[in-house]
């Protein structure tokens, strides 16, 4: 009888272990200056987890998503990552929306050997890949989107441009990337200006750009700075085209920039223009399904950053499904992903490519009457 009781207890304990939730961590900022990106990112990640759990979880186990709000602070992001790894024992992490916070946390991730898919868009976050083996990206990267943007300029005969960037990691990384790429498309940078991420007036920098012979201006930033630069650009009567970073493909930008946004150009994911995509586009059905499910759950249309969070969570869960819950095996499975069709992009990683997103994921958008539309000249 004692033997039977001991066996029954062992089976119950074993069943409890088998049924234990799989924990995925999140470092998504729901307060502070990146909250307008982090909250949609969290909403997207939570939707992904909800969908996987509704379909039976991963190999019969439910997924638990544990997000720690870093308050858009780099130091707090590092503390949050340590908490997720050491206390919550997460298998993998959906990383910050902020490039700066992503850079700040990479050392912690690599030392702990727990995979993270960051939502920062600076390629430097994962470079060089042989030193950042556990760090990957989900968003469209600066090189991918800038290539689409420079091709658009090339088609329009634009040969001289000015760069206006914010002083945070996303802005400076984007500027550095554009400086390296421009020459390949016959484009010369004739003016460079930087503004503070908290600046409320960028007119002095744009006045200098207006005095140059630039045929177009590229503004590279996140948050309110893009809307402020757009308004100041219009107020100064600058008639040459204004190109924006892909971070402008956000409803908050439209709200803050108002009528000034009409006519801007930006590289983007396909999230806002699914109705204009051809029926054969492999992302069309995926994006339409995401938009439908997101609107049903949250009562509003998703921002681009929601798609980033959704993709990062789905990529992690797909890797866990293939590899189990050992973080090193999950890392290998992410790196072995070759054909994931996501909301933001087509994803294919490799030992030398932790960016993931492919060029065919990008379209050029403009704004008309306060709405995003496909630009006529691609």
C-alpha positions as CSV (number, residue, x, y, z in Angstrom):
1,X,0.0,0.0,0.0
2,X,2.8,2.4,0.9
3,X,4.5,1.5,-2.3
4,X,1.3,2.3,-4.3
5,X,0.9,5.6,-2.5
6,X,4.5,6.6,-3.2
7,X,4.0,5.7,-6.9
8,X,0.8,7.7,-7.1
9,X,2.5,10.7,-5.5
10,X,5.4,10.5,-7.9
11,X,2.9,10.4,-10.8
12,X,1.1,13.4,-9.5
13,X,4.3,15.4,-9.1
14,X,5.4,14.3,-12.6
15,X,2.1,15.4,-14.0
16,X,2.4,18.8,-12.2
17,X,5.9,19.3,-13.7
18,X,4.7,18.4,-17.2
19,X,1.7,20.8,-16.9
20,X,3.9,23.7,-15.7
21,X,3.5,26.8,-17.8
22,X,6.3,27.8,-20.1
23,X,7.4,31.3,-19.2
24,X,8.4,33.9,-21.8
25,X,9.6,37.3,-20.5
26,X,8.9,40.8,-21.8
27,X,10.9,44.0,-21.5
28,X,8.2,46.2,-23.1
29,X,8.0,49.8,-22.0
30,X,4.5,50.7,-20.9
31,X,5.5,54.1,-19.3
32,X,8.1,56.7,-20.1
33,X,9.0,58.2,-23.5
34,X,8.8,54.9,-25.4
35,X,5.4,53.9,-24.0
36,X,3.7,54.8,-27.3
37,X,5.8,52.0,-28.8
38,X,6.0,49.6,-25.8
39,X,2.3,49.3,-25.0
40,X,1.3,48.3,-28.5
41,X,4.2,45.9,-28.5
42,X,2.9,44.3,-25.3
43,X,-0.6,44.1,-26.7
44,X,0.7,42.3,-29.8
45,X,2.8,39.9,-27.8
46,X,-0.2,39.1,-25.4
47,X,-2.4,38.4,-28.4
48,X,0.2,36.0,-29.8
49,X,0.3,34.1,-26.5
50,X,-3.5,34.1,-26.2
51,X,-3.8,32.6,-29.7
52,X,-1.2,29.9,-29.0
53,X,-2.8,28.9,-25.7
54,X,-6.3,28.8,-27.3
55,X,-4.9,26.3,-29.8
56,X,-3.6,24.0,-27.1
57,X,-0.4,25.7,-26.1
58,X,3.0,24.4,-26.9
59,X,3.1,20.6,-26.8
60,X,0.2,20.6,-24.3
61,X,1.7,23.3,-22.0
62,X,0.3,26.8,-21.6
63,X,2.5,29.8,-22.2
64,X,2.8,32.5,-19.6
65,X,4.0,35.9,-20.7
66,X,5.7,37.9,-17.9
67,X,6.3,41.5,-18.8
68,X,8.3,43.9,-16.6
69,X,7.9,47.6,-17.4
70,X,11.3,49.2,-17.7
71,X,9.7,52.7,-17.7
72,X,11.8,53.5,-20.8
73,X,14.9,53.6,-18.7
74,X,18.1,51.7,-19.7
75,X,19.3,50.9,-16.2
76,X,15.8,49.6,-15.2
77,X,15.8,47.5,-18.3
78,X,18.9,45.7,-17.2
79,X,17.4,45.1,-13.7
80,X,14.2,43.8,-15.3
81,X,16.1,41.4,-17.5
82,X,18.0,40.0,-14.5
83,X,14.7,39.6,-12.6
84,X,13.1,37.7,-15.6
85,X,16.1,35.4,-15.9
86,X,17.0,34.8,-12.3
87,X,13.7,34.9,-10.5
88,X,11.0,34.1,-13.2
89,X,13.3,31.6,-14.9
90,X,12.0,32.6,-18.4
91,X,12.9,30.5,-21.4
92,X,13.3,33.5,-23.7
93,X,12.6,37.2,-23.8
94,X,10.7,39.6,-26.1
95,X,13.1,42.6,-25.9
96,X,12.5,46.4,-25.7
97,X,11.2,48.7,-28.3
98,X,14.0,51.1,-27.5
99,X,17.2,50.6,-29.4
100,X,19.1,52.2,-26.5
101,X,17.6,49.8,-23.9
102,X,18.3,46.9,-26.3
103,X,21.9,47.9,-26.5
104,X,22.0,48.3,-22.7
105,X,20.7,44.8,-22.0
106,X,22.7,42.8,-24.5
107,X,25.6,41.9,-22.2
108,X,23.1,40.6,-19.6
109,X,21.4,38.5,-22.2
110,X,24.6,37.0,-23.6
111,X,26.1,36.2,-20.1
112,X,22.9,34.5,-19.1
113,X,22.7,32.7,-22.5
114,X,18.9,33.3,-22.7
115,X,17.7,34.2,-26.2
116,X,16.1,37.6,-26.8
117,X,14.3,38.9,-29.8
118,X,14.6,42.7,-29.5
119,X,12.2,45.2,-31.0
120,X,14.8,47.9,-31.4
121,X,15.5,48.6,-35.1
122,X,19.3,49.4,-35.0
123,X,21.4,46.7,-36.6
124,X,24.2,47.3,-34.1
125,X,22.1,45.5,-31.5
126,X,23.0,42.2,-33.0
127,X,26.4,43.0,-34.5
128,X,28.7,41.1,-34.7
129,X,26.5,38.0,-34.5
130,X,29.4,35.8,-33.4
131,X,29.6,37.9,-30.2
132,X,25.8,38.3,-29.8
133,X,24.7,34.7,-30.3
134,X,21.6,35.0,-28.2
135,X,20.3,38.3,-29.5
136,X,18.0,38.7,-32.5
137,X,15.8,41.4,-34.0
138,X,12.1,41.4,-35.1
139,X,11.5,44.9,-36.6
140,X,12.4,46.1,-40.1
141,X,16.0,47.2,-39.7
142,X,17.5,50.6,-40.8
143,X,19.4,49.1,-43.7
144,X,16.4,47.2,-45.1
145,X,14.1,50.2,-45.0
146,X,16.7,52.7,-46.0
147,X,17.5,50.6,-49.1
148,X,13.8,50.9,-50.1
149,X,13.9,54.7,-49.4
150,X,17.1,55.2,-51.4
151,X,15.7,53.3,-54.3
152,X,12.7,55.6,-54.3
153,X,15.0,58.6,-54.3
154,X,17.0,57.1,-57.2
155,X,13.8,56.7,-59.2
156,X,12.9,60.3,-58.6
157,X,16.4,61.6,-59.6
158,X,17.2,62.9,-56.0
159,X,21.0,63.0,-55.7
160,X,21.6,65.3,-52.7
161,X,19.9,64.9,-49.3
162,X,20.1,66.3,-45.8
163,X,19.8,64.2,-42.6
164,X,18.1,65.3,-39.5
165,X,18.4,62.8,-36.6
166,X,17.6,62.6,-32.9
167,X,20.5,62.1,-30.5
168,X,19.3,58.8,-29.1
169,X,20.6,55.4,-30.3
170,X,17.9,54.9,-33.0
171,X,18.6,58.3,-34.5
172,X,22.4,58.1,-34.5
173,X,22.4,54.5,-35.7
174,X,20.1,55.4,-38.6
175,X,22.2,58.3,-39.6
176,X,25.4,56.2,-39.6
177,X,23.6,53.5,-41.6
178,X,22.4,56.0,-44.2
179,X,25.8,57.6,-44.5
180,X,27.2,54.1,-45.4
181,X,24.4,53.3,-47.9
182,X,23.8,56.5,-49.7
183,X,26.7,56.4,-52.1
184,X,25.7,53.0,-53.4
185,X,22.6,54.7,-54.9
186,X,24.3,57.8,-56.2
187,X,23.0,59.9,-53.3
188,X,25.3,62.5,-51.6
189,X,24.7,63.8,-48.1
190,X,25.2,67.6,-48.1
191,X,23.9,68.5,-44.7
192,X,23.7,66.8,-41.3
193,X,21.8,68.1,-38.2
194,X,21.0,66.6,-34.9
195,X,18.3,67.5,-32.3
196,X,17.7,66.4,-28.7
197,X,15.1,63.7,-28.2
198,X,13.2,66.0,-25.8
199,X,13.4,69.2,-28.1
200,X,10.1,70.9,-28.7
201,X,11.4,73.1,-31.6
202,X,13.7,71.8,-34.4
203,X,13.4,75.0,-36.5
204,X,17.1,76.0,-36.1
205,X,18.4,72.7,-37.5
206,X,15.8,72.8,-40.4
207,X,16.7,76.4,-41.2
208,X,20.3,75.3,-41.8
209,X,19.0,72.5,-44.0
210,X,16.8,74.9,-45.9
211,X,20.0,76.9,-46.8
212,X,21.7,73.9,-48.3
213,X,21.3,72.5,-51.8
214,X,19.6,69.3,-50.5
215,X,16.9,68.0,-52.8
216,X,15.2,66.1,-49.9
217,X,15.4,65.8,-46.2
218,X,15.4,62.6,-44.2
219,X,14.3,62.8,-40.5
220,X,15.4,59.8,-38.4
221,X,13.9,59.6,-34.9
222,X,11.2,58.1,-32.8
223,X,8.3,59.6,-30.8
224,X,7.2,63.2,-30.9
225,X,10.4,64.4,-32.6
226,X,9.2,63.1,-35.9
227,X,5.9,65.1,-35.7
228,X,7.7,68.2,-34.5
229,X,10.2,68.0,-37.3
230,X,7.4,67.5,-39.8
231,X,5.5,70.6,-38.5
232,X,8.7,72.7,-38.5
233,X,9.6,71.6,-42.0
234,X,6.2,72.7,-43.3
235,X,6.2,76.0,-41.3
236,X,9.6,77.0,-42.8
237,X,8.2,76.5,-46.3
238,X,10.7,73.9,-47.3
239,X,9.3,72.6,-50.6
240,X,11.6,69.6,-51.2
241,X,10.4,66.1,-50.2
242,X,10.4,65.0,-46.5
243,X,11.3,61.3,-45.9
244,X,10.8,59.8,-42.5
245,X,12.1,56.8,-40.6
246,X,9.8,53.8,-40.5
247,X,9.0,54.6,-36.9
248,X,6.6,57.2,-38.3
249,X,4.2,54.4,-39.4
250,X,2.2,55.0,-36.3
251,X,-1.2,56.5,-35.5
252,X,0.4,58.7,-32.9
253,X,2.6,60.3,-35.5
254,X,-0.5,61.1,-37.6
255,X,-2.3,62.5,-34.6
256,X,0.6,64.7,-33.5
257,X,1.6,65.9,-37.0
258,X,-1.9,66.6,-38.2
259,X,-2.2,68.1,-41.7
260,X,1.5,68.6,-41.8
261,X,2.0,64.9,-42.4
262,X,0.2,64.9,-45.8
263,X,2.8,64.2,-48.5
264,X,5.6,62.8,-46.4
265,X,7.2,59.6,-47.6
266,X,8.3,56.6,-45.5
267,X,9.4,53.0,-45.8
268,X,7.1,50.7,-43.9
269,X,5.7,47.3,-43.3
270,X,2.5,46.4,-45.1
271,X,0.3,46.6,-42.0
272,X,-1.7,49.7,-43.0
273,X,-2.2,48.9,-46.7
274,X,-3.3,45.3,-46.8
275,X,-6.3,46.2,-49.0
276,X,-3.9,47.5,-51.7
277,X,-1.7,44.4,-51.7
278,X,-2.1,41.9,-54.6
279,X,-3.9,38.6,-53.7
280,X,-0.6,36.7,-54.2
281,X,1.3,38.5,-51.5
282,X,2.2,35.9,-48.9
283,X,1.8,38.3,-46.0
284,X,-1.6,39.6,-47.0
285,X,-3.7,36.9,-45.2
286,X,-1.4,36.9,-42.2
287,X,-1.6,40.6,-41.7
288,X,-5.4,40.7,-42.4
289,X,-5.9,38.0,-39.8
290,X,-3.8,39.9,-37.2
291,X,-5.6,43.2,-37.8
292,X,-9.0,41.4,-37.4
293,X,-8.0,39.6,-34.2
294,X,-6.3,42.6,-32.7
295,X,-9.3,44.9,-33.3
296,X,-11.6,42.3,-31.8
297,X,-9.5,42.0,-28.7
298,X,-8.5,45.6,-28.1
299,X,-11.3,47.6,-29.9
300,X,-8.8,49.5,-32.1
301,X,-6.6,49.1,-35.1
302,X,-3.0,47.9,-34.4
303,X,0.0,50.1,-34.6
304,X,3.2,48.8,-36.3
305,X,4.8,48.2,-33.0
306,X,2.0,45.8,-32.1
307,X,3.0,43.7,-35.1
308,X,6.6,43.7,-33.9
309,X,5.6,42.4,-30.5
310,X,3.4,39.8,-32.0
311,X,6.1,38.6,-34.4
312,X,8.7,38.4,-31.7
313,X,6.5,36.4,-29.4
314,X,5.4,34.1,-32.3
315,X,9.0,33.5,-33.4
316,X,10.0,32.6,-29.9
317,X,7.1,30.2,-29.4
318,X,7.7,28.6,-32.8
319,X,11.3,28.0,-31.7
320,X,10.2,26.5,-28.3
321,X,7.8,24.2,-30.1
322,X,10.6,22.9,-32.2
323,X,13.4,22.8,-29.6
324,X,11.8,22.4,-26.1
325,X,12.5,24.8,-23.2
326,X,16.3,24.7,-23.0
327,X,17.4,28.3,-23.8
328,X,20.4,27.2,-25.8
329,X,18.3,24.9,-28.0
330,X,15.7,27.7,-28.4
331,X,18.5,30.0,-29.6
332,X,19.6,27.4,-32.2
333,X,16.0,27.0,-33.4
334,X,15.6,30.8,-33.8
335,X,18.8,31.0,-35.8
336,X,17.5,28.1,-37.9
337,X,14.3,29.8,-38.8
338,X,14.2,30.1,-42.6
339,X,10.6,30.9,-43.8
340,X,8.4,32.5,-41.1
341,X,5.7,34.7,-42.6
342,X,5.0,37.4,-40.0
343,X,3.0,40.6,-39.7
344,X,6.0,42.9,-40.0
345,X,8.1,40.8,-42.4
346,X,9.2,37.6,-43.9
347,X,11.8,36.2,-41.5
348,X,14.9,34.1,-42.2
349,X,17.8,34.0,-39.8
350,X,21.3,32.4,-40.0
351,X,24.5,32.3,-38.0
352,X,25.6,35.5,-39.9
353,X,22.2,37.2,-40.0
354,X,20.3,37.9,-36.8
355,X,18.3,40.7,-38.4
356,X,15.8,38.3,-39.9
357,X,13.6,40.6,-42.0
358,X,13.8,40.4,-45.8
359,X,13.7,43.4,-48.3
360,X,10.4,42.2,-49.9
361,X,8.7,43.0,-46.6
362,X,9.0,46.8,-47.2
363,X,6.7,49.2,-49.1
364,X,6.9,52.9,-49.5
365,X,4.0,54.9,-48.0
366,X,2.8,58.4,-48.1
367,X,0.1,60.2,-46.1
368,X,-3.0,61.6,-47.8
369,X,-5.9,63.2,-45.9
370,X,-4.4,62.0,-42.6
371,X,-4.2,58.3,-43.7
372,X,-1.3,56.0,-44.8
373,X,-1.4,55.0,-48.5
374,X,0.9,53.2,-50.8
375,X,3.2,55.8,-52.5
376,X,2.6,55.9,-56.2
377,X,6.3,55.6,-57.2
378,X,8.0,52.6,-55.6
